[in-house]
């Protein structure tokens, strides 16, 4: 299996948007061994929107864990929040966001 075959498709709403000039990929994240690798395009002009995007991603991850893994959505969401808080504590302590 090639890396390309593991890539996710572009979402239908993005492809069906009336003006494709307004459709921008913001982040591509790959899980490599035990760590994520990402390329980020900070397209939103207001950095506060990055927080809103991350919050929506956390919610969507919890729904995906429910649908694909069978975890309770609320429990998955809480675990995501716990992981977020742990990563922040480690980053503040000089661990550069590494989680155990």
N, C-alpha and C positions, 0 to 999 in steps of 0.2 A: 504494500500500500504506500503510495507516495504522499508527501506532505500536502500537495495540492488537493488530493481527494479527501483530506481531513478538514479542509476549510469549510466554513459555514456559508450557505448561500446568502445573497443579498435579500433582505426581507421584501415581500411583495409590495407593501405600502410605499417603500422607498422607490421601487421600480415604477409604480403607478402614479407617483407624484407628478402633478402637472408640469412643474418646471424642474427638470433634472439638474439644472445649475444650482439649485438649492439643496441638493442631496449630497452630503459630505460624510465620508467615513471618518469617525472621530478616534476610534481606538481599535487596534487589532491585538488580541492577547492570545498567546500560546502557552500551554502548560508544558514545561520541559523538565522532565525528571521530577524534582520536588519544588520547582520555582516557576512563577510566571515570567514570561518575557513579553514585552509590549512595545508597540509603536503608538505614539499619541500625537494627535493633531489638535491643538487647542483652538478650535475654530470659533466657539462662542466667545463673543467679545467680553462678556462679564464673567470673571472667574467664579463667581458665586453659582453660576449655572453648572459648573463642574460638580458641585455638591449635589445639586438637584439630579444630575445625570447619574451620579453614584448611588443616590437613594433609590432611583427608579431601577437601576441594575440590581441592587440588593433585593428589592421586591420581586423582580422578574426571576432572579436566581432562586428565591424561595418557592415560587410557583413551579419552576422547572424541577426542583428537587421533589416537590410533591407529585408532579406528573410522571417523572421518569425514574425516581428512586423509591417513591412510596413514603417519603417522610411527610409528617404533618407540616403544612405551610408555615404556621405560626412558630413551630419549634425550629424549623429550618431558618426562618428569618431571625429568630433570637440567636441561633448559633452563628449566623453571618455577622450580626451586630457584635457578638462576643469576640469573634475573630478580628473585626475591625478595631475594637478597643484594645485588644492584646497587641496588635500590630502597631498601633499608635504608641502604646507604652514602651514597646521595644525600640521603636524609632527614636523616641524622646530620650531613651537611655543610651543611644549610640549604636543600637543593634541594627540600624538601617532597615527596619521593617521586617526582618527575618522572623518567622514564627517557627516554633518547635513542632 
